[in-house]
Amino acid sequence: MAAKKRQKRAEQALKTEQRTMPKYRVRRWVLLTLLSLSSVVLVYRAVDQQIFETDFLQREGQRRHLRVVEMTANRGMITDRHGEPLAMSTPVDSIWANPRVLSPDAKTLMPLAKALGKDVDELRRLLAKRSDRSFVYLQRRVNPDLAEKVDELDIKGVELQREYRRFYPAGEVSAHVVGFTDVDDIGQEGLELAYQDWLQGTNGKKRVIRDGRARAVKDVENIQKTEPGKALTLSIDRRLQFLAYRELKAAVKHNKAKSGSAVILDVRTNEVLAMVNQPAYNPNGSKRGKPGRFRNRAVTDVFEPGSTMKPMTISAALDSGHYRAESVIDTAPGYYRVGRNQVKDHRNYGALDIAGVIRKSSNVGVSKIALSMPKEELFDFFSRLGFGEPTSTGFPGESGGQLTPPGRWAKIDQATLSFGYGLSVTPLQLARAYSVLAADGVRRPVSLIKREQAPEGDRVMRASTAKTVRKMMEAVATAEGTAPKAAIPGYRVAGKTGTAKKSVSGGYADDRYRSVFAGMVPASDPRLVMVVMIDDPSAGQYYGGQVAAPVFSKVMGGALRLLNIPPDDLPNGGIRLADLKTSLTTNLGGAQ
């Protein structure tokens, strides 16, 4: 009975508790409603992104992580004829930044600016100007030590990119021939510019995945294959280039000259073995400085060749049949009048044979010969030698010189042309003309690129004429001639001096000259032709035989030994070994 009462009281208490408990029915419905709406929104969003916004989201994902990057092609190497590098590309790093990621505060930029050698404000302005981009170069193609230093800073938003940088092992020695490239590896001067398409190659492309710091972490696919540039083998012999450069630089400095040029040709192929100029520049250094210093004067600058034209006039006379080697020209009394003008020699040489006209460099003698010939005939001969037209080497800015048509010649013009006034040539043009004499009257095209075999040439004069004039020119390098300093012990030298007054406003200067020597060795069977031109020597001496001829002797003496060309002037079957050794040692700067 008592138990039933207790159970009844418990049931009543439970009912009372249930009546007093709060009701959450509204809350449940609110919660269920919110969950349902959230589910609908999530499903809608998933459908929208997966179906309607697929292209947009894919583009955004690719923009952030999947990129197409360019792979820089290696520019072709430039070498000398023996494979020695004159220009080569080396892998280096460029420093770039993402302005959207790189913090512009001073604490971050200060060490970076210090490493780059820039001002912090300058760096901040650069980043602000490119703030809408995700890539900007801070410095291109830096030295490895700088790249390593920047990498060690580990600044977020600053990265390295692998590129190629052009180096020139020969420096200023071959600068005017080879030229240089800009920061984008595009040729700017010399053969780097002339053979840009040949050397540059084709950049490749690949698709990569990048991380949040824009670093490539995985290659996805190759889009375009990288094709490196083609190598270019020049006709230049780096050994002869160095010899010519050293001696020309020393001569320009010693004679306090304004500038100078020298060219060496291989007679058999007419390849350019050396081509140097002063002043020069270092293609590995800064490109700032005086304007015109990048100019290859040997092919771009023209000058009046002076008496180096006399062998050409004599050749025309002999080849025409108007004169013979034993013909005599009366040069007394050392001058004569041509119209209102006067042609004169340094002194009265009297009666001279043709060889004597060259040996004594008689203006009177050679002008009398020229005036006795039809001017059209003389013009035609000079044209066949290549005067008045470019040497067609393909070098940028190459000059063709000037040879006025005969219809515009006055009598005095015909006279002065015979000894090198009234026409203009480049050192390379003059060397080409002398190569015709050296090659027994055959003219071949000039080349700065190595040839596998000698090209066919055009005959300009009879072989007998060329040999006769060469023999006459040998007297120039003797004690009786105008250039004894051009002599090389053990070798026969054929050449001609030229000392031309410089043209100025109103006529010719009486105290400014161009000193020239053009010659060939060995004279018995020429292998090398060289032209040396020194512009405006001001140290006291100015004759070609005093200023330019010694350069010829020193360079050719060394070249003959380096190329193993045997001597052709051994009196009584030999030459004093001590004399030959002393000469060659001097020419090679002590090399044994």
PLY file of the C-alpha trace (Angstrom):
ply
format ascii 1.0
element vertex 592
property float x
property float y
property float z
element edge 591
property int vertex1
property int vertex2
end_header
0.00 0.00 0.00
2.77 2.35 0.95
4.64 1.44 -2.23
1.72 2.37 -4.44
1.43 5.71 -2.72
5.10 6.45 -3.33
4.79 5.53 -7.04
1.72 7.72 -7.37
3.51 10.68 -5.80
6.48 10.17 -8.17
4.22 10.18 -11.22
2.54 13.35 -10.07
5.94 15.01 -9.47
7.08 14.03 -12.97
3.95 15.47 -14.54
4.42 18.66 -12.57
8.08 18.90 -13.75
7.08 18.33 -17.36
4.48 21.08 -17.13
7.04 23.54 -15.77
9.92 22.74 -18.41
10.44 25.41 -21.19
9.37 24.59 -24.76
12.13 24.82 -27.56
9.91 24.03 -30.49
10.37 27.45 -32.13
14.07 27.31 -31.70
14.24 23.90 -33.30
12.36 25.09 -36.32
14.58 28.17 -36.61
17.69 26.03 -36.38
16.40 23.53 -38.89
15.44 26.33 -41.22
18.92 27.88 -41.01
20.62 24.57 -41.61
18.40 23.95 -44.59
19.13 27.36 -46.07
22.86 26.88 -45.52
22.72 23.55 -47.29
20.90 25.13 -50.20
23.48 27.95 -50.41
26.38 25.49 -50.29
24.83 23.32 -52.98
24.10 26.36 -55.13
27.65 27.67 -54.66
29.14 24.32 -55.53
27.02 24.08 -58.65
27.85 27.68 -59.61
31.60 27.16 -59.25
31.67 23.75 -60.86
29.41 24.61 -63.79
28.96 28.34 -64.34
32.31 29.73 -63.08
34.59 26.91 -64.18
36.49 28.87 -66.86
36.97 31.89 -64.64
38.24 29.87 -61.70
40.58 27.85 -63.88
42.04 31.04 -65.33
42.53 32.45 -61.86
44.19 29.27 -60.65
46.51 29.22 -63.63
47.31 32.90 -63.16
48.40 32.21 -59.60
50.21 28.92 -60.04
50.47 27.78 -63.68
52.70 29.97 -65.82
54.33 29.88 -69.23
57.96 30.90 -68.84
60.52 31.68 -71.52
63.78 29.75 -71.65
66.58 31.98 -72.90
68.60 30.57 -75.79
72.37 30.54 -75.55
73.83 33.03 -78.03
76.30 31.52 -80.47
79.99 31.76 -79.67
82.34 33.87 -81.79
85.82 32.44 -82.21
88.98 33.28 -84.09
90.16 31.08 -86.95
91.78 28.62 -84.53
88.73 28.23 -82.29
89.89 30.64 -79.58
86.84 32.39 -78.04
86.33 36.07 -78.81
82.74 36.26 -77.54
80.88 33.77 -75.37
77.71 33.62 -73.27
77.87 32.49 -69.64
74.85 31.64 -67.46
74.25 34.30 -64.80
71.31 35.47 -62.67
69.06 38.50 -62.96
67.37 39.94 -59.88
63.63 40.63 -60.06
60.84 41.48 -57.64
57.09 41.12 -57.29
55.86 44.59 -56.22
52.63 43.02 -54.95
54.55 40.87 -52.49
57.68 42.87 -51.67
57.12 45.06 -48.64
57.98 48.73 -49.31
59.05 49.48 -45.74
62.59 50.72 -45.12
63.51 47.73 -42.95
62.96 45.40 -45.90
64.31 47.62 -48.69
67.43 48.94 -46.92
69.57 45.76 -47.15
68.32 45.11 -50.69
69.14 48.63 -51.87
72.57 48.43 -50.25
73.35 45.16 -52.01
72.22 46.55 -55.37
74.02 49.86 -54.89
70.77 51.79 -55.19
69.10 54.45 -53.12
66.16 53.23 -51.00
63.87 55.96 -52.28
64.84 55.14 -55.87
64.00 51.50 -55.28
60.69 52.40 -53.62
59.73 54.64 -56.56
60.51 51.83 -59.00
58.28 49.41 -57.09
55.48 51.98 -56.76
55.58 52.68 -60.49
55.15 48.95 -61.21
52.75 48.26 -58.34
50.11 46.92 -60.73
52.47 44.23 -61.99
53.81 41.05 -60.48
57.25 41.22 -62.13
59.92 43.90 -62.44
63.65 43.60 -63.02
65.81 45.17 -60.33
69.13 44.38 -62.02
69.96 42.32 -65.10
72.75 39.78 -65.54
74.62 40.43 -62.31
77.92 38.98 -61.18
77.65 35.68 -59.29
78.80 37.19 -55.98
76.00 39.79 -56.07
73.39 37.16 -56.96
74.55 35.04 -54.03
74.43 38.01 -51.67
70.85 38.89 -52.66
69.78 35.27 -52.39
71.16 35.08 -48.84
68.99 38.07 -47.83
65.94 35.82 -48.40
63.55 38.73 -48.92
59.99 37.77 -49.71
59.08 39.01 -53.19
62.68 39.09 -54.48
63.88 36.24 -56.68
66.64 35.29 -59.14
66.15 34.36 -62.79
68.71 32.50 -64.88
69.83 34.30 -68.06
73.01 34.57 -70.17
75.62 37.28 -70.14
78.05 38.02 -72.97
81.77 38.02 -72.19
84.65 39.01 -74.44
87.89 37.23 -73.44
90.08 39.34 -75.75
88.66 42.59 -74.37
89.62 45.73 -76.24
92.04 43.86 -78.53
89.21 42.60 -80.76
86.45 44.97 -79.65
86.11 46.91 -82.90
85.74 43.74 -84.96
83.52 41.68 -82.65
81.41 44.52 -81.21
79.06 43.93 -78.26
75.45 43.23 -77.26
73.00 45.13 -75.06
71.36 43.93 -71.85
68.87 41.88 -73.89
71.69 40.15 -75.80
70.93 42.01 -79.04
73.97 42.94 -81.13
74.76 46.65 -81.09
78.10 47.00 -82.88
80.51 45.06 -85.07
79.90 41.49 -86.13
77.59 40.98 -83.15
75.24 43.34 -84.99
75.99 42.16 -88.53
75.32 38.49 -87.67
72.53 39.06 -85.13
70.12 36.61 -86.76
72.82 33.95 -87.04
73.99 34.26 -83.44
70.85 34.91 -81.42
69.06 31.53 -81.56
65.41 30.98 -80.63
64.11 31.14 -77.07
62.06 28.21 -75.81
58.86 28.12 -73.74
57.61 25.78 -71.04
54.62 25.61 -68.68
55.50 25.38 -64.99
53.74 25.35 -61.62
54.84 28.10 -59.27
54.44 28.33 -55.53
53.19 31.31 -53.53
56.57 33.05 -53.97
56.35 32.65 -57.74
59.13 30.09 -57.79
58.92 27.32 -60.35
58.46 24.08 -58.44
57.45 21.73 -61.24
57.73 21.58 -65.03
54.42 20.71 -66.62
55.26 20.61 -70.33
57.61 21.96 -72.98
55.78 24.23 -75.40
58.65 25.32 -77.66
62.13 23.88 -77.87
65.09 26.16 -77.24
67.42 26.47 -80.22
70.85 27.90 -79.36
72.50 30.39 -81.69
75.02 29.25 -84.26
78.74 29.66 -83.73
80.64 32.14 -85.89
84.26 31.52 -86.86
86.11 34.65 -87.88
89.12 34.93 -90.15
90.93 36.79 -87.36
94.03 35.18 -85.87
94.00 36.23 -82.22
97.81 36.05 -82.01
98.27 38.48 -84.89
95.43 40.61 -83.56
97.27 40.99 -80.27
100.58 41.81 -81.98
98.99 44.44 -84.21
97.02 45.97 -81.35
100.02 46.19 -79.05
102.29 47.85 -81.59
99.62 50.21 -82.92
98.71 51.35 -79.41
102.36 51.94 -78.58
102.91 53.91 -81.80
99.84 56.11 -81.30
100.95 56.86 -77.75
104.60 57.43 -78.64
103.77 59.79 -81.51
100.97 61.54 -79.59
98.61 60.79 -82.44
94.86 61.27 -82.57
94.07 57.76 -83.75
95.37 54.84 -85.78
94.33 51.74 -87.72
96.05 48.60 -88.98
94.86 45.74 -91.19
96.53 42.43 -92.13
95.28 40.31 -95.06
96.13 36.75 -96.06
97.20 37.08 -99.70
96.04 33.60 -100.68
92.44 33.98 -99.49
92.08 37.71 -98.74
90.86 36.88 -95.25
91.37 39.57 -92.63
93.86 38.14 -90.13
93.98 41.24 -87.95
92.11 44.53 -87.77
92.82 46.97 -84.93
92.15 50.60 -84.09
93.08 53.25 -81.57
91.49 54.53 -79.44
89.72 51.36 -78.34
87.23 50.35 -75.66
86.54 47.39 -73.39
83.33 45.59 -74.48
83.08 44.01 -71.01
82.90 47.41 -69.33
80.75 50.51 -69.42
79.50 51.67 -72.80
79.54 55.30 -71.77
82.23 57.72 -72.83
83.34 59.71 -75.84
81.14 59.30 -78.92
82.70 57.45 -81.83
84.95 55.19 -79.79
82.94 52.14 -80.89
83.61 52.94 -84.56
85.78 50.48 -86.49
87.89 53.09 -88.23
89.56 50.52 -90.48
86.30 50.09 -92.43
84.32 53.25 -91.69
86.82 56.13 -91.76
88.29 57.38 -95.01
91.48 59.32 -95.70
93.57 60.45 -98.63
96.22 57.73 -99.05
99.04 59.98 -100.25
102.04 58.35 -101.86
100.80 54.82 -101.20
98.85 55.37 -104.46
102.01 55.71 -106.52
102.53 51.96 -107.04
98.96 51.80 -108.34
99.59 54.58 -110.85
102.84 52.92 -111.94
101.00 49.60 -112.31
98.40 51.26 -114.54
101.13 52.77 -116.72
103.09 49.53 -117.09
100.01 47.38 -117.64
98.72 49.72 -120.34
101.93 49.36 -122.32
102.57 53.12 -122.32
105.67 52.62 -120.20
108.28 49.97 -119.53
110.32 49.35 -116.39
113.37 51.01 -117.93
111.50 54.15 -119.05
113.07 57.38 -117.75
111.18 60.36 -116.34
112.85 63.73 -116.06
111.81 65.27 -112.72
114.19 68.25 -112.89
114.18 70.86 -111.45
112.08 69.18 -108.77
108.80 70.90 -109.63
106.57 71.80 -112.55
103.37 73.66 -113.15
99.98 72.12 -113.94
97.80 75.02 -114.97
97.85 77.50 -112.11
99.08 74.88 -109.65
102.49 73.49 -108.92
103.55 69.89 -108.28
106.86 69.52 -106.47
109.23 67.06 -104.85
111.23 67.42 -101.67
114.26 68.07 -103.85
115.47 67.76 -107.43
115.87 64.05 -108.24
116.74 64.65 -111.88
116.18 61.78 -114.30
114.57 58.73 -112.69
113.61 55.37 -114.07
110.23 53.95 -113.05
111.71 52.15 -110.06
113.38 55.39 -109.00
110.05 57.21 -109.04
108.77 54.73 -106.42
112.03 54.57 -104.47
112.32 58.36 -104.16
108.52 58.85 -103.98
108.64 61.51 -106.68
105.40 63.48 -107.06
106.71 65.09 -110.23
107.60 61.77 -111.83
104.34 59.95 -111.05
102.12 62.90 -112.00
103.88 63.25 -115.37
103.18 59.55 -115.96
99.51 59.95 -115.00
99.00 63.02 -117.17
100.39 61.20 -120.19
97.64 58.56 -119.92
93.96 58.90 -120.91
92.06 59.74 -117.73
89.35 57.16 -118.50
92.01 54.47 -118.62
93.46 55.55 -115.28
90.02 55.70 -113.70
89.13 52.25 -115.00
92.30 50.76 -113.54
91.73 52.34 -110.12
88.13 51.09 -110.16
89.23 47.53 -110.89
91.48 47.74 -107.84
88.38 48.44 -105.76
88.72 52.16 -105.10
85.40 53.99 -104.84
83.40 50.91 -103.82
82.90 49.09 -100.49
84.90 46.01 -99.63
81.56 44.20 -99.12
82.49 42.44 -95.90
79.02 43.08 -94.50
80.45 45.08 -91.62
78.00 47.71 -90.30
78.78 51.24 -91.47
81.33 50.16 -94.05
82.45 53.03 -96.27
83.10 52.81 -99.99
85.48 55.76 -100.09
85.39 58.17 -102.99
86.76 58.10 -106.52
85.43 60.94 -108.63
84.35 60.01 -112.20
86.87 61.11 -114.88
84.37 63.45 -116.49
84.81 65.75 -113.48
88.62 65.65 -113.42
90.54 68.80 -114.10
94.14 68.39 -115.21
95.41 69.04 -111.70
92.98 66.40 -110.35
94.48 63.78 -112.64
97.95 64.77 -111.45
97.17 64.73 -107.73
95.24 61.45 -107.92
98.45 59.78 -109.01
100.03 60.50 -105.62
96.97 60.03 -103.45
95.13 63.34 -103.22
91.58 63.88 -104.45
90.35 60.39 -103.59
89.56 58.75 -100.26
89.97 55.18 -99.06
89.61 53.12 -95.92
92.60 51.18 -94.55
90.85 47.97 -95.60
90.34 49.23 -99.17
94.01 50.15 -99.42
95.01 46.72 -98.10
92.76 45.08 -100.70
94.44 47.06 -103.50
97.89 46.01 -102.28
96.72 42.40 -102.09
96.19 42.56 -105.86
99.88 43.34 -106.33
100.77 40.60 -103.85
98.54 38.03 -105.64
100.14 38.59 -109.06
97.37 40.84 -110.30
94.30 38.87 -109.10
91.67 40.61 -106.98
89.75 38.45 -104.51
86.86 39.50 -102.24
87.77 40.38 -98.67
86.28 38.35 -95.82
86.06 38.67 -92.04
84.72 35.09 -91.86
87.05 32.11 -92.09
87.17 30.49 -95.52
87.76 26.83 -96.23
89.34 27.55 -99.59
90.51 30.50 -101.63
87.75 32.09 -103.74
88.04 32.66 -107.45
89.37 36.11 -108.25
89.26 38.58 -111.11
92.41 39.51 -112.95
93.10 43.22 -112.66
96.54 43.37 -114.22
99.05 41.08 -115.84
101.06 38.92 -113.46
104.27 40.30 -114.97
103.15 43.85 -114.12
102.43 42.95 -110.48
105.79 41.19 -110.10
107.65 44.10 -111.68
106.05 46.68 -109.40
106.64 44.48 -106.35
110.30 44.30 -107.22
110.43 48.09 -107.52
108.74 48.47 -104.13
111.44 46.44 -102.41
113.80 49.42 -102.72
111.49 51.45 -100.42
112.51 49.36 -97.38
116.24 49.85 -97.98
118.66 52.55 -96.88
118.13 54.28 -100.25
114.36 54.29 -99.90
111.88 56.19 -97.76
111.22 53.41 -95.21
114.35 51.60 -94.05
112.56 51.10 -90.71
110.13 48.75 -92.46
112.87 46.20 -93.07
112.68 42.76 -91.43
115.95 40.80 -91.10
115.84 37.65 -93.21
112.88 38.74 -95.32
112.37 40.81 -98.43
109.86 43.59 -97.86
107.93 45.36 -100.60
106.00 48.44 -99.60
105.35 52.14 -99.95
105.15 55.06 -97.57
102.55 57.79 -97.59
102.57 61.15 -95.81
99.40 63.06 -96.62
98.49 66.51 -95.36
95.12 66.61 -93.64
92.29 68.41 -95.32
90.96 71.38 -93.37
88.58 74.20 -94.12
90.01 76.17 -97.01
92.63 73.63 -98.12
95.31 71.50 -96.48
97.00 72.03 -93.12
100.77 72.55 -93.17
101.32 70.95 -89.77
98.84 68.05 -89.63
99.42 64.73 -91.40
98.38 61.15 -91.81
101.31 58.76 -91.83
100.81 55.58 -93.83
102.76 52.47 -94.75
101.43 49.67 -96.95
103.49 46.61 -97.69
103.76 42.85 -98.17
106.03 40.00 -97.06
107.88 37.95 -98.12
108.25 39.96 -101.30
109.45 36.96 -103.35
106.14 35.15 -102.75
103.86 37.38 -100.66
101.78 35.77 -97.94
100.76 38.80 -95.88
99.71 42.35 -96.70
99.53 45.05 -94.05
98.42 48.67 -93.99
99.24 50.97 -91.07
97.71 54.43 -90.76
98.55 56.87 -87.94
96.36 59.97 -87.81
97.78 63.33 -86.78
101.08 62.43 -85.06
102.24 65.44 -83.03
105.44 64.34 -81.27
107.75 65.74 -83.95
107.98 62.98 -86.59
105.22 62.58 -89.15
106.62 60.86 -92.27
105.15 57.46 -93.02
108.60 55.92 -92.99
109.23 57.27 -89.48
105.84 56.69 -87.84
103.97 53.86 -89.62
106.81 51.76 -91.08
108.22 50.65 -87.67
104.79 49.26 -86.74
104.76 47.24 -89.96
108.24 45.85 -89.24
107.48 44.80 -85.67
104.10 43.23 -86.40
105.13 41.45 -89.59
108.33 40.18 -88.00
106.30 38.48 -85.31
103.61 37.27 -87.72
106.12 35.62 -90.03
107.50 33.61 -87.14
104.10 32.67 -85.72
102.92 31.46 -89.14
106.19 29.60 -89.80
106.82 31.43 -93.05
110.43 30.74 -94.11
112.86 33.62 -94.78
113.47 34.62 -98.39
116.46 36.91 -97.90
119.43 34.85 -96.78
122.57 36.46 -98.28
125.28 33.94 -99.09
122.97 31.17 -98.02
122.34 32.40 -94.51
121.84 35.23 -92.06
123.44 35.96 -88.74
121.38 33.98 -86.23
121.92 36.58 -83.52
120.47 39.35 -85.71
117.41 37.28 -86.64
116.81 36.16 -83.05
117.11 39.72 -81.74
114.63 41.01 -84.31
112.05 38.30 -83.71
112.37 38.53 -79.93
111.75 42.27 -80.12
108.76 41.82 -82.40
107.17 39.21 -80.15
107.81 41.08 -76.92
110.40 38.61 -75.64
108.59 35.41 -76.63
110.93 32.53 -77.45
0 1
1 2
2 3
3 4
4 5
5 6
6 7
7 8
8 9
9 10
10 11
11 12
12 13
13 14
14 15
15 16
16 17
17 18
18 19
19 20
20 21
21 22
22 23
23 24
24 25
25 26
26 27
27 28
28 29
29 30
30 31
31 32
32 33
33 34
34 35
35 36
36 37
37 38
38 39
39 40
40 41
41 42
42 43
43 44
44 45
45 46
46 47
47 48
48 49
49 50
50 51
51 52
52 53
53 54
54 55
55 56
56 57
57 58
58 59
59 60
60 61
61 62
62 63
63 64
64 65
65 66
66 67
67 68
68 69
69 70
70 71
71 72
72 73
73 74
74 75
75 76
76 77
77 78
78 79
79 80
80 81
81 82
82 83
83 84
84 85
85 86
86 87
87 88
88 89
89 90
90 91
91 92
92 93
93 94
94 95
95 96
96 97
97 98
98 99
99 100
100 101
101 102
102 103
103 104
104 105
105 106
106 107
107 108
108 109
109 110
110 111
111 112
112 113
113 114
114 115
115 116
116 117
117 118
118 119
119 120
120 121
121 122
122 123
123 124
124 125
125 126
126 127
127 128
128 129
129 130
130 131
131 132
132 133
133 134
134 135
135 136
136 137
137 138
138 139
139 140
140 141
141 142
142 143
143 144
144 145
145 146
146 147
147 148
148 149
149 150
150 151
151 152
152 153
153 154
154 155
155 156
156 157
157 158
158 159
159 160
160 161
161 162
162 163
163 164
164 165
165 166
166 167
167 168
168 169
169 170
170 171
171 172
172 173
173 174
174 175
175 176
176 177
177 178
178 179
179 180
180 181
181 182
182 183
183 184
184 185
185 186
186 187
187 188
188 189
189 190
190 191
191 192
192 193
193 194
194 195
195 196
196 197
197 198
198 199
199 200
200 201
201 202
202 203
203 204
204 205
205 206
206 207
207 208
208 209
209 210
210 211
211 212
212 213
213 214
214 215
215 216
216 217
217 218
218 219
219 220
220 221
221 222
222 223
223 224
224 225
225 226
226 227
227 228
228 229
229 230
230 231
231 232
232 233
233 234
234 235
235 236
236 237
237 238
238 239
239 240
240 241
241 242
242 243
243 244
244 245
245 246
246 247
247 248
248 249
249 250
250 251
251 252
252 253
253 254
254 255
255 256
256 257
257 258
258 259
259 260
260 261
261 262
262 263
263 264
264 265
265 266
266 267
267 268
268 269
269 270
270 271
271 272
272 273
273 274
274 275
275 276
276 277
277 278
278 279
279 280
280 281
281 282
282 283
283 284
284 285
285 286
286 287
287 288
288 289
289 290
290 291
291 292
292 293
293 294
294 295
295 296
296 297
297 298
298 299
299 300
300 301
301 302
302 303
303 304
304 305
305 306
306 307
307 308
308 309
309 310
310 311
311 312
312 313
313 314
314 315
315 316
316 317
317 318
318 319
319 320
320 321
321 322
322 323
323 324
324 325
325 326
326 327
327 328
328 329
329 330
330 331
331 332
332 333
333 334
334 335
335 336
336 337
337 338
338 339
339 340
340 341
341 342
342 343
343 344
344 345
345 346
346 347
347 348
348 349
349 350
350 351
351 352
352 353
353 354
354 355
355 356
356 357
357 358
358 359
359 360
360 361
361 362
362 363
363 364
364 365
365 366
366 367
367 368
368 369
369 370
370 371
371 372
372 373
373 374
374 375
375 376
376 377
377 378
378 379
379 380
380 381
381 382
382 383
383 384
384 385
385 386
386 387
387 388
388 389
389 390
390 391
391 392
392 393
393 394
394 395
395 396
396 397
397 398
398 399
399 400
400 401
401 402
402 403
403 404
404 405
405 406
406 407
407 408
408 409
409 410
410 411
411 412
412 413
413 414
414 415
415 416
416 417
417 418
418 419
419 420
420 421
421 422
422 423
423 424
424 425
425 426
426 427
427 428
428 429
429 430
430 431
431 432
432 433
433 434
434 435
435 436
436 437
437 438
438 439
439 440
440 441
441 442
442 443
443 444
444 445
445 446
446 447
447 448
448 449
449 450
450 451
451 452
452 453
453 454
454 455
455 456
456 457
457 458
458 459
459 460
460 461
461 462
462 463
463 464
464 465
465 466
466 467
467 468
468 469
469 470
470 471
471 472
472 473
473 474
474 475
475 476
476 477
477 478
478 479
479 480
480 481
481 482
482 483
483 484
484 485
485 486
486 487
487 488
488 489
489 490
490 491
491 492
492 493
493 494
494 495
495 496
496 497
497 498
498 499
499 500
500 501
501 502
502 503
503 504
504 505
505 506
506 507
507 508
508 509
509 510
510 511
511 512
512 513
513 514
514 515
515 516
516 517
517 518
518 519
519 520
520 521
521 522
522 523
523 524
524 525
525 526
526 527
527 528
528 529
529 530
530 531
531 532
532 533
533 534
534 535
535 536
536 537
537 538
538 539
539 540
540 541
541 542
542 543
543 544
544 545
545 546
546 547
547 548
548 549
549 550
550 551
551 552
552 553
553 554
554 555
555 556
556 557
557 558
558 559
559 560
560 561
561 562
562 563
563 564
564 565
565 566
566 567
567 568
568 569
569 570
570 571
571 572
572 573
573 574
574 575
575 576
576 577
577 578
578 579
579 580
580 581
581 582
582 583
583 584
584 585
585 586
586 587
587 588
588 589
589 590
590 591
